[in-house]
Amino acid sequence: MAKKIISRGPIAIKMAKIALNESLQGSLDTGLRIEGLAEALCYSTQDKREGLYAFLEKRKPRFKNE
């Protein structure tokens, strides 16, 4: 499972960890807001574009943490 997780974009992994940790400590409303903010942040990265292009080109993504 860990190998599959680390094959993903580093920014997305970091945001997922933050969202999970915060959701355990706060309310559902707070958790959903954090998840929405994390998603918006991830969609604005170069790594998101790289992941999309890699998928369309049927190749492994080369994430740069950008």
Secondary structure, 3 states (H helix, E strand, C coil): CHHHHHCCCHHHHHHHHHHHHHHHHCCHHHHHHHHHHHHHHHHCCHHHHHHHHHHHCCCCCCCCCC
